[in-house]
Amino acid sequence: MQSQSDLAPVARSNFVTVLAWIFIALAGFTTFISLLQNVMVNLMLPLDDVHLRKGMQEMPPFIAFLFSHLQLFFLAFLIVSATTLGSAIGLLYRQNWARLVFIAILALGIVWNIGGIALQQMMLSSMQTMPMPPNAPKDFTDGFNVMSKIIVVFGALMAIGFAVLYGWIIRKLMSPAIRAEFAASR
């Protein structure tokens, strides 16, 4: 005997449809932009320039690392953007693999945002150890310190906000109703 849930189709939630379309638009745009960035970085930037390598020795260690691995950084961003686009399209078609990949990408986004807070602090603290220009106004250092604190607070609030949003989306995508919706479309 079939149960009532076997006979009645599972309704498609507006949440998944709207989420999928939002991320299709965002990830489509970021994939296109990161594709152009990869072309630019790989074809137009002279990364082997001796002057650039000499200038990296004077940079803070993290910035020097980033510049020495710039192509890899942009390639990773392209891969994440394209994967997000593919999983968002899969969400629209209620593919369970896409739901799982999308959850993993959002979890990576949480780690990225929280790690970004530490990274921002590291970068700003390394900038504060750099010597100020000799002709800088007397209150330049004080203004720079105030600006740095504002940037840290705003950046932390944004990162925490996105981490909470991604956590909420993950929770919704893992809810029994949404899981049933994806199981019904197999």
C-alpha positions in Angstrom: 0.0 0.0 0.0 1.3 3.4 -0.9 1.5 6.2 1.7 0.0 9.6 1.2 3.5 11.1 0.7 4.1 8.7 -2.2 1.0 9.8 -4.0 1.2 13.6 -3.5 4.0 15.5 -5.2 6.3 17.5 -2.9 5.8 21.2 -3.4 8.8 23.2 -4.6 9.6 25.8 -2.0 10.0 29.4 -3.0 13.1 29.6 -0.8 15.1 27.2 -2.9 13.9 28.8 -6.2 14.7 32.3 -5.1 18.1 31.2 -3.5 19.0 29.4 -6.8 18.2 32.4 -9.0 20.0 34.9 -6.7 23.1 32.7 -6.8 22.8 32.0 -10.5 23.0 35.8 -11.1 25.8 36.4 -8.6 27.9 33.4 -9.5 27.3 34.0 -13.2 28.7 37.5 -12.8 31.6 36.5 -10.6 32.5 33.6 -13.0 32.5 36.0 -15.9 34.6 38.5 -14.0 37.0 35.9 -12.7 37.4 34.5 -16.2 38.5 38.0 -17.4 40.8 38.4 -14.4 42.5 35.1 -15.2 43.0 36.2 -18.8 44.4 39.5 -17.6 46.7 37.9 -14.9 48.0 35.2 -17.2 48.5 37.3 -20.4 48.9 40.9 -19.5 50.8 41.1 -16.2 54.6 40.8 -16.2 54.8 38.6 -13.1 58.4 37.6 -13.8 59.5 41.3 -13.8 62.7 41.7 -11.8 61.4 45.1 -10.4 58.3 43.4 -9.1 60.3 40.6 -7.4 62.6 43.2 -5.8 59.5 45.2 -4.6 58.0 42.0 -3.0 61.0 41.8 -0.6 59.9 45.0 1.0 56.2 43.9 1.3 54.7 42.3 4.4 55.0 38.5 4.2 51.4 37.8 3.4 51.2 40.3 0.6 54.5 39.0 -0.9 53.0 35.4 -0.7 49.8 36.6 -2.4 51.7 38.4 -5.2 54.0 35.4 -5.8 51.0 33.1 -6.1 48.7 35.5 -7.9 47.8 33.2 -10.8 46.8 30.4 -8.4 44.7 32.7 -6.3 42.7 33.9 -9.3 42.4 30.4 -10.7 41.0 29.2 -7.3 38.5 32.0 -7.4 37.4 31.0 -10.9 36.9 27.4 -9.8 34.9 28.4 -6.8 32.7 30.8 -8.8 32.1 28.2 -11.6 31.3 25.5 -9.0 28.9 27.9 -7.2 27.2 28.6 -10.6 26.9 25.0 -11.4 25.5 24.1 -8.0 23.0 27.0 -8.1 21.7 25.7 -11.4 21.5 22.3 -9.9 19.6 23.8 -6.9 17.0 25.2 -9.4 16.5 21.7 -10.8 16.4 20.2 -7.3 19.4 18.0 -7.7 20.6 16.6 -4.3 24.3 16.7 -5.3 23.9 20.4 -5.9 22.3 21.0 -2.5 25.3 19.2 -0.9 27.9 21.1 -3.0 26.1 24.4 -2.2 26.2 23.6 1.5 29.9 22.9 1.3 30.5 26.2 -0.6 28.6 28.1 2.0 30.6 26.4 4.8 33.8 27.4 2.9 32.3 31.0 2.8 31.9 31.0 6.6 35.5 29.9 7.1 36.7 32.4 4.5 34.8 35.3 6.2 36.0 34.4 9.7 39.5 33.9 8.4 39.2 37.2 6.6 38.9 39.0 10.0 42.2 37.6 11.1 43.8 38.3 7.7 42.5 41.9 7.7 44.0 42.4 11.2 47.3 40.9 10.1 47.5 43.2 7.0 46.5 46.4 8.9 49.0 45.7 11.7 51.8 45.1 9.1 50.9 48.4 7.5 51.2 50.2 10.8 54.8 49.1 11.2 55.7 50.6 7.8 57.5 53.9 8.0 55.3 57.0 7.3 56.4 59.4 4.6 58.7 62.1 5.9 56.5 64.9 4.6 53.3 63.5 6.1 51.2 65.9 8.2 51.7 65.7 12.0 48.3 64.1 12.6 48.5 61.7 9.7 49.4 58.7 12.0 46.5 59.4 14.3 44.1 59.7 11.4 45.5 56.4 9.9 45.0 54.6 13.2 41.4 55.8 13.5 40.7 54.8 10.0 42.2 51.4 10.6 40.0 50.8 13.6 36.9 51.8 11.6 37.9 49.4 8.8 38.5 46.6 11.2 35.1 47.0 13.0 33.2 47.4 9.7 35.0 44.4 8.1 34.3 42.3 11.2 30.6 43.2 11.2 30.3 42.4 7.5 32.2 39.1 7.9 30.1 38.0 10.9 26.9 39.1 9.1 27.7 37.0 6.0 28.8 34.0 8.2 25.5 34.1 10.0 23.6 34.4 6.8 25.4 31.5 5.2 24.8 29.4 8.4 21.1 30.2 8.3 21.0 29.2 4.6 22.8 25.9 5.4 20.3 25.2 8.2 17.4 25.8 5.8 18.9 23.6 3.1 19.4 20.8 5.7 15.9 21.1 7.0 13.6 18.0 6.6 11.2 19.8 4.3 13.9 20.9 1.9 15.7 17.5 2.0 12.3 15.9 1.1 11.9 18.3 -1.8 15.3 17.2 -3.2 14.6 13.5 -2.5 11.3 13.7 -4.4 13.0 15.0 -7.6 15.4 12.0 -7.9 
